[in-house]
Amino acid sequence: MHLERRGATRYNFGAIAEVADIDQSDELVSLTRDLSLSGCFVKTTTPFPKGTRVRVRITHSGAQFTAVGNVTANVTATGMGIVFTQIEPDDRVIIERWLV
C-alpha cells in the first residue's frame, strides 16, 4: 500500500526556477518539474544536500513567486524536492493563481 505523504496536491508545472543556498553563495538556475502549495521539484544534475536552506524564485507567465524552503530527502541524480517553509502573502496569491 502506497501512502501519500504530501500535504498538498502536486501539479505538473514547468517554469524557470532559481534556487540559492541561503547559507552559502551557491545558486543554480533550472526548471521545475512539479509544483504544489507546499513545495516543488527542481530538475538539476547538481542538487543541494538534504536539509539545505534555500531561497526559491519561480518565474512563469511574467510573474515571479519567491519562497524560503528546505531541500527534502527527495534528492536524486535528476533533481531535488523543496518544501516551502516561508511564503509572503503576495507570493501566496501568485502560486494559488498558477495552480487554479
N, C-alpha and C positions, 0 to 999 in steps of 0.2 A: 504494500500500500504506500503510495506517494503522498506525503503531506505538504501542502503549500505553506511555506513559512513566511512569505512576503505579506506585508500588511496592506499593500495596495496593488491593484491590477497593473500589470506591465503592458505597454503598447510598443509595437514595432515602430521605431521612431529614428530616422536618420537625420542627424544635424551635426554641425561643427561643434566640437567640444574642446575647450581649453581647460586643462587641468594643471593646477600649480600646487606643489608641496608647500604647505604653509610654513613649515619649519626649516626648509632648505630653499635653495634658489632654483630647484628643478621645475621644469614646466614642459608640457607636451601639448601638441595640437593634434586632434584626431577626429573621429566620428563616433556618435552614439549608435548603439545597436538597438537598445530599447530604453524606455523612459517610463517612470511612474511618479506619483506624487511624493514617494518616499525615497527614490533613488534612480540610478541609471547604470547601464553597462557601456563602457567606453572601449572601442576597439583599439588595441595597441600591441606591438610586439615588445614593448618595454614598460610593463605595468609597474606601478609603485607597490611596495610591500604591504601586506595586510596591516591595517591599523594606521596607515599614514593619514595624517590630517591634510585635507586638500580643499582648495577653492575651485569650484567648477563654474565655468561660464559657457552656456549653450546658446548658440545663435541659430535662429530659424525664422524664415519669412520676415526678415527685417527687425525682429525683436530679440532681445537678449535676456536670458534668465541667469541669475547668479545665486549660488548656494555654497555653504560650507558643509563638508561631509567627511566621512572616513572610508578608506578602502576596506571592503568586506573580505571575507575569506574566499570569495569567488575571484581568485586571481589565476589566470590561465596563460598559456602561450599566445592567446589571441586577444587578451584584454583583461579588464578588471571591473568588478562591481563596486559601486559607490553608494553608500547610504547617506541621505541628506540629514544633517543634524541642525542646521540653522538656515531658515529661509525668511527673508524680509517680506512683509505683506505685499508690496508691489510685485515682487518676483513670484509670489504665490498666485497672484492673479494671472500672470503670464503663463505659468505652467498649467494652470487649470484651463485656460483658454485653448492651449495646444492639445490637451487631452480630452476635450469635449467630443 
